[in-house]
Amino acid sequence: MTLIIGGGVYGAAVAWHLARRGEAVELLEAKTVASGASGGPGRRGVRANCRDHRELPLMARARALWPTLHEQLGTDPLFERTGHLQLIERPVDMPRAETRAALQSRFGIATSYLSEGAMRELEPDVASFVKAALHCPDDGVAFHAATTRAYADNAVMAGATIREGVTVDRLVTRDGKVVAVATTDGDEIPVPGRLFVLANSGVRSLIAPWLDLPTWNLALQVLVSKPLAENPVRHLVGHASRTLSLKREPDGRLMISGGRLGHWDYATGRGTPIPEEIAANVADAVAVYPSLEGIEIETADTGHLEAESIDSIPMVDHLPGNPHVVYAAGWTGHGWAIAPAVAELLADWALEGRRPELLAPFAFDRFAIGR
Ligand SMILES: Cc1cc2nc3c(=O)[nH]c(=O)nc-3n(C[C@H](O)[C@H](O)[C@H](O)COP(=O)(O)OP(=O)(O)OC[C@H]3O[C@@H](n4cnc5c(N)ncnc54)[C@H](O)[C@@H]3O)c2cc1C
């Protein structure tokens, strides 16, 4: 029997993988499935380009899964291959990009460094000061909330139980071993087998009695425009020196994001956009694509918390002294793309009883002093 805390993409996908392999699974979600980082407007980037090299093997595996995931989950297509372009305007960023192209290619991620002419053939409407790009043709975008809900629906069809509106307050121990979780309603739910703590922004406080996880929470900003007559953005686009990410939505809208932040109120559990951050995000988009001048923003969302880690890659490990309790957090704004691969590996970990090799770089002991 496996208990899972968190109904985002990780909790839902692990629940599905375990349930379809015959495991009894119960998932507890404080709000509703896909209400955290795995929900909200627009789509999520499925990007290998410019990732930490330790995540590239996971990304190569996820890339193989994404194009047909909807067939396994019985939904409309969830992933669209758009290619990712990391735009470069400063000469100082060029050597890094050339080096990265070679490194990513070695990891099996097709990547080209494009000079200005080749870049303009792919993305003709960028400003004249954009001088080069790093191109990953197999990257794309995916519907995050729909994917997460599809994982959850399939988990339930395979026999899992999902309980929404159940907030875990703390992990309950006996003789140092986690034996139950206590909810804010005063219930105690036993952990007869394994426990996955996949609560993203909630993980740090839940495991605080064991570890001081070097993560913190961000209210990442997403802007969605009104439909554009002509959308100049052809790819999933990032930028080497601006806080900017652009996604072309299927309905003519443009999604603008990249890492700007809103304000999070822990008392109400709500995020509020900051006008200066909205303006700065739009200004960068217009600077890089001058034809976006006058773009109108329909939605500004900062309502979906994500945990960032100190070294920008996640922490995936078991609790000290509790090999049956596995936690994962600190996705740092790029946990979506690798989720199908990581969730499968987490399920393997549970069923086979040992950490899959591909997850070893994300162990907590990388912060051990004197290592
Ligand atoms: C605005 C934004 C843009 C992003 N863009 C990208 C992108 O383009 N590409 C990419 O790869 N990644 C992106 N990410 C990151 C990616 O979406 C996340 O890393 C991923 O969705 C995390 O999934 P999760 O299941 O760990 O967390 P979540 O989806 O946050 O799920 C965790 C769940 O746990 C629940 N929970 C928390 N505490 C408790 C508790 N105590 N008891 C019970 N339940 C609890 C929450 O309600 C939540 O539903 C983005 C994230 C955000 C917020």
The ligand as a Gaussian input file, in Angstrom:
#p B3LYP/6-31G(d) Opt

LIG

0 1
 C        3.935000      29.414000     -13.494000
 C        4.776000      28.193000     -13.669000
 C        5.383000      27.956000     -14.907000
 C        6.156000      26.805000     -15.086000
 N        6.687000      26.554000     -16.327000
 C        7.330000      25.397000     -16.531000
 C        7.801000      25.062000     -17.830000
 O        7.578000      25.806000     -18.795000
 N        8.469000      23.894000     -17.993000
 C        8.694000      23.047000     -16.949000
 O        9.327000      21.998000     -17.158000
 N        8.246000      23.326000     -15.709000
 C        7.568000      24.469000     -15.489000
 N        7.095000      24.755000     -14.249000
 C        7.350000      23.810000     -13.160000
 C        6.362000      22.652000     -13.121000
 O        5.056000      23.083000     -13.445000
 C        6.407000      22.042000     -11.729000
 O        7.736000      21.712000     -11.402000
 C        5.560000      20.795000     -11.599000
 O        4.244000      21.028000     -12.046000
 C        5.568000      20.350000     -10.138000
 O        4.675000      19.303000      -9.960000
 P        4.385000      18.765000      -8.488000
 O        3.435000      17.641000      -8.633000
 O        5.669000      18.517000      -7.775000
 O        3.764000      20.012000      -7.711000
 P        2.303000      20.662000      -7.665000
 O        1.656000      20.653000      -8.977000
 O        2.484000      21.968000      -6.982000
 O        1.512000      19.666000      -6.745000
 C        1.725000      19.588000      -5.359000
 C        0.359000      19.453000      -4.713000
 O        0.544000      19.212000      -3.329000
 C       -0.521000      19.818000      -2.639000
 N       -0.090000      19.997000      -1.258000
 C        0.836000      20.868000      -0.769000
 N        0.972000      20.720000       0.554000
 C        0.109000      19.733000       0.909000
 C       -0.214000      19.137000       2.150000
 N        0.396000      19.537000       3.289000
 N       -1.165000      18.170000       2.184000
 C       -1.779000      17.750000       1.037000
 N       -1.503000      18.300000      -0.172000
 C       -0.570000      19.265000      -0.224000
 C       -0.744000      21.116000      -3.381000
 O       -2.073000      21.604000      -3.171000
 C       -0.465000      20.717000      -4.826000
 O       -1.660000      20.413000      -5.541000
 C        6.342000      25.899000     -14.020000
 C        5.747000      26.148000     -12.777000
 C        4.960000      27.270000     -12.604000
 C        4.310000      27.519000     -11.273000

